[in-house]
């Protein structure tokens, strides 16, 4: 009624929810893209990621956007005039 506290469920952030990240099908393009980013210490540019995953360059941009929305921290290293390098933050 009026004046009572509203009991709304608290929205937890991704880190508090535990291991609930979406799994991908083995061998899918998104899985290949994540594996390419996760297994390298150095960054990869969009052309390399597209070649490794079998996607187009625009699809790689959208997939990176999706991975970021899923809670993965992907950083972009831009230095000078070279192409930006994407890598998974530690």
C-alpha positions in Angstrom: 0.0 0.0 0.0 1.0 3.6 0.3 4.2 4.3 2.2 5.4 0.7 2.2 8.8 -0.1 0.8 8.8 -1.5 -2.7 10.5 -4.9 -2.8 12.3 -5.0 -6.1 14.9 -7.6 -6.8 18.4 -6.1 -6.8 20.1 -6.3 -10.2 23.5 -7.9 -9.7 26.4 -7.0 -12.0 28.1 -9.7 -14.1 30.9 -10.2 -11.7 28.5 -10.9 -8.8 26.5 -13.4 -10.7 29.3 -15.9 -11.0 30.1 -18.0 -14.1 27.1 -17.2 -16.2 28.8 -16.1 -19.3 27.3 -17.4 -22.5 29.0 -20.4 -23.9 29.5 -20.7 -27.7 29.2 -23.6 -29.9 32.6 -25.2 -30.5 34.0 -24.0 -33.8 31.5 -21.1 -34.2 32.8 -17.9 -35.6 32.3 -16.1 -32.3 34.2 -18.9 -30.5 37.1 -18.6 -33.0 37.2 -14.9 -32.6 37.3 -15.1 -28.8 39.9 -17.8 -28.9 42.1 -15.7 -31.2 41.8 -12.7 -28.8 42.2 -14.7 -25.6 45.2 -16.8 -26.6 47.5 -14.0 -27.7 49.5 -11.7 -25.4 49.8 -9.0 -28.1 46.9 -7.3 -29.8 45.4 -8.2 -33.2 44.0 -5.8 -35.7 40.6 -6.2 -37.3 41.9 -7.7 -40.5 43.8 -10.4 -38.6 40.7 -11.1 -36.4 38.5 -11.4 -39.5 41.0 -13.8 -41.2 41.2 -16.0 -38.1 37.5 -16.2 -37.4 36.2 -16.3 -40.9 34.1 -13.1 -40.5 34.0 -9.9 -42.4 35.6 -6.8 -40.8 32.2 -5.3 -39.9 31.0 -8.6 -38.3 34.2 -8.6 -36.2 33.2 -5.1 -34.9 29.7 -6.3 -34.0 31.1 -9.4 -32.4 33.5 -7.4 -30.2 30.5 -5.2 -29.3 28.6 -8.4 -28.3 31.6 -9.7 -26.2 31.9 -6.4 -24.4 28.1 -6.5 -23.7 28.6 -10.1 -22.3 31.1 -8.7 -19.8 34.5 -9.3 -21.4 36.9 -6.4 -21.2 38.4 -6.0 -24.7 40.8 -3.1 -25.0 41.8 -1.2 -28.1 45.4 0.0 -28.4 45.7 3.0 -30.7 49.2 4.4 -31.3 50.1 6.8 -34.0 48.9 6.0 -37.5 48.9 2.2 -37.3 45.8 0.2 -37.2 44.2 -0.3 -33.8 45.0 -3.6 -32.0 42.4 -5.4 -29.9 43.2 -7.6 -27.0 41.6 -9.1 -23.9 42.4 -7.2 -20.8 44.0 -9.1 -17.9 
